[in-house]
């Protein structure tokens, strides 16, 4: 991926500040060059790093296998977060050989919160606001299940824990029209960094194409500015990528989750 000088600066900051960073509410253990993160309770684990310290060949294969076997023993699914510039170049093939399955590739975008804040208002008849309590989180669950046709019973509890802390503060935002939640998204404010990360953005099919997603980005950028975070970061799907590019965010790399699911699950 060829990137601009501004995007190069964003990538350097992303590498320095966000990669291999512990996740709030999870147990993290340093294993060589890698941070192994296990959820407190049930849930997916994560394997993340800034680089693999030059591991290659059979040594790398053995290292990957040890992480896979650890999560097999504890009975947890795990995601190895691979970035498009990670070395060695054959790392994806080695992950697949170890049983990890690639998921949908996403594009990492970074932009200036101040440039995005207030740039896109909600369309007429739609109101954006932060959630008020568990009832709103359950309404978000219903929205996500409608959009994705999959169980999201875990989502209200996860968002409730993120809102309560400890760890990086979180804000959850909904878009309502006629009393119905038509879009939901959230932001995490990574303390000690320049970054707020943006998540979610699922929108009911009949409400797409009206600018709600853009308004949600701008609303959360306003929250980032108010809290002193100058940059926003998004792992974008193919559907979100053109919208974010039009808003002026810079694509800095791609990321692909490689997932291992223990055979006992």
KAKA-V311131 format. One record per residue. RES is the residue in one letter. SS is DSSP state (2 for helix, 1 for strand, 0 for the rest). NEAR is the number of other ideal C-beta (glycine too) atoms within 10 Angstrom. D_LAST is the distance of its C-alpha to the last C-alpha in Angstrom with 2 decimals. Layout:
RES	SS	NEAR	D_LAST
RES	SS	NEAR	D_LAST
//
This chain:
X	0	12	36.52
X	0	5	40.14
X	0	14	40.44
X	0	11	43.46
X	2	7	44.93
X	2	13	43.67
X	2	20	40.13
X	2	12	40.53
X	2	14	41.45
X	2	26	38.46
X	2	20	36.16
X	2	11	37.80
X	2	18	37.29
X	2	21	33.63
X	2	16	33.08
X	2	11	35.02
X	2	15	33.79
X	0	19	30.26
X	0	15	28.38
X	0	17	26.68
X	0	17	27.41
X	0	15	25.41
X	0	16	23.60
X	0	16	24.87
X	0	17	22.85
X	1	16	20.57
X	1	12	21.04
X	1	15	22.31
X	1	11	23.18
X	1	11	25.45
X	1	14	24.39
X	0	13	27.36
X	0	14	27.88
X	1	21	24.47
X	1	19	23.26
X	1	20	19.75
X	1	21	18.71
X	1	19	16.16
X	1	16	16.08
X	0	9	17.79
X	0	9	15.42
X	0	9	12.08
X	0	15	11.74
X	0	16	11.71
X	1	20	13.69
X	1	18	16.63
X	1	24	18.82
X	1	20	22.39
X	0	20	25.91
X	0	16	29.46
X	0	15	29.73
X	0	18	28.42
X	0	11	31.75
X	0	10	32.72
X	0	19	29.78
X	0	14	30.02
X	2	10	29.51
X	2	7	28.02
X	2	11	27.94
X	2	18	25.75
X	2	15	23.41
X	2	11	23.05
X	2	19	22.53
X	2	24	19.70
X	2	14	18.04
X	2	13	18.47
X	2	20	16.70
X	2	19	13.68
X	2	13	13.76
X	2	17	14.26
X	2	21	11.10
X	2	17	9.21
X	2	9	11.32
X	2	11	10.79
X	0	10	7.00
X	0	18	7.78
X	0	15	8.00
X	1	24	11.69
X	1	19	14.69
X	1	25	17.69
X	1	17	20.60
X	1	21	23.09
X	1	20	26.64
X	0	14	29.05
X	0	13	31.50
X	0	19	29.22
X	0	12	30.43
X	0	14	30.31
X	0	9	30.60
X	0	12	28.23
X	2	19	25.31
X	2	17	23.35
X	2	10	23.81
X	2	19	22.69
X	2	23	19.45
X	2	12	18.75
X	2	12	19.80
X	0	20	17.25
X	0	16	14.37
X	0	23	14.48
X	1	11	15.00
X	1	14	17.96
X	0	11	18.01
X	0	8	21.30
X	0	13	24.03
X	1	18	25.88
X	1	21	29.36
X	1	23	30.20
X	1	25	33.36
X	1	25	35.63
X	1	22	38.73
X	1	18	41.44
X	2	24	40.68
X	2	15	44.41
X	2	16	44.90
X	2	24	42.15
X	0	19	42.99
X	0	13	44.88
X	0	15	45.18
X	0	18	43.54
X	0	13	44.26
X	0	20	42.28
X	0	14	43.83
X	0	7	46.19
X	0	10	44.62
X	0	18	41.44
X	1	10	41.09
X	1	19	38.78
X	1	11	38.04
X	1	15	35.68
X	0	20	33.55
X	0	10	35.21
X	0	9	32.43
X	2	13	29.33
X	2	9	30.85
X	2	20	30.94
X	2	20	27.30
X	2	14	26.37
X	2	18	28.66
X	2	24	26.84
X	2	20	23.54
X	2	14	25.46
X	2	23	26.85
X	2	19	23.59
X	2	15	22.12
X	2	13	25.38
X	2	16	25.47
X	2	10	21.94
X	0	7	21.21
X	0	7	17.74
X	0	10	16.63
X	0	17	17.86
X	0	9	17.85
X	0	11	16.70
X	2	18	19.74
X	2	19	22.65
X	2	14	21.31
X	2	16	20.61
X	2	22	24.08
X	2	15	25.72
X	2	16	24.57
X	2	19	25.76
X	2	17	29.03
X	2	10	29.61
X	0	11	28.93
X	0	8	29.33
X	0	16	29.12
X	0	21	30.18
X	1	18	31.75
X	1	21	30.23
X	1	20	32.02
X	1	21	30.59
X	1	23	32.96
X	1	24	33.26
X	1	27	35.70
X	1	18	37.24
X	1	18	39.58
X	0	8	41.24
X	0	6	38.90
X	1	13	35.79
X	1	21	33.20
X	1	21	33.36
X	1	27	31.67
X	1	28	29.70
X	1	23	29.20
X	1	23	29.07
X	1	28	30.41
X	1	20	29.65
X	1	19	32.72
X	0	19	32.04
X	0	13	34.57
X	0	8	36.62
X	0	19	36.18
X	0	20	37.96
X	1	25	34.87
X	1	27	33.41
X	1	22	30.27
X	1	28	29.91
X	1	16	26.73
X	1	21	26.12
X	1	23	29.10
X	1	18	27.62
X	1	21	30.66
X	0	16	31.25
X	2	9	32.36
X	2	8	35.84
X	2	17	36.45
X	0	14	35.63
X	0	9	38.52
X	0	19	40.54
X	0	16	39.96
X	2	23	37.52
X	2	24	35.01
X	2	20	37.97
X	2	21	39.24
X	2	25	35.92
X	2	26	36.05
X	2	21	39.64
X	2	23	38.99
X	2	30	36.28
X	2	27	38.58
X	2	17	41.24
X	2	20	38.97
X	2	25	38.35
X	2	19	42.12
X	2	12	42.87
X	2	14	40.53
X	0	11	41.98
X	0	23	39.30
X	0	15	41.13
X	1	23	38.24
X	1	28	35.35
X	1	25	32.35
X	1	25	30.02
X	1	16	27.11
X	1	22	28.34
X	0	12	26.97
X	2	10	29.41
X	2	11	30.55
X	2	18	31.48
X	2	16	32.94
X	2	10	36.39
X	2	17	36.84
X	2	23	36.25
X	2	15	38.55
X	2	9	41.25
X	2	19	40.96
X	0	12	41.84
X	0	27	38.66
X	1	19	38.37
X	1	20	35.56
X	1	26	34.98
X	1	20	32.03
X	1	16	28.80
X	1	15	25.25
X	1	18	22.13
X	1	19	18.56
X	1	22	16.72
X	1	15	12.97
X	1	22	10.53
X	0	15	6.82
X	0	16	5.66
X	0	6	5.48
X	0	6	3.82
X	0	9	0.00
//
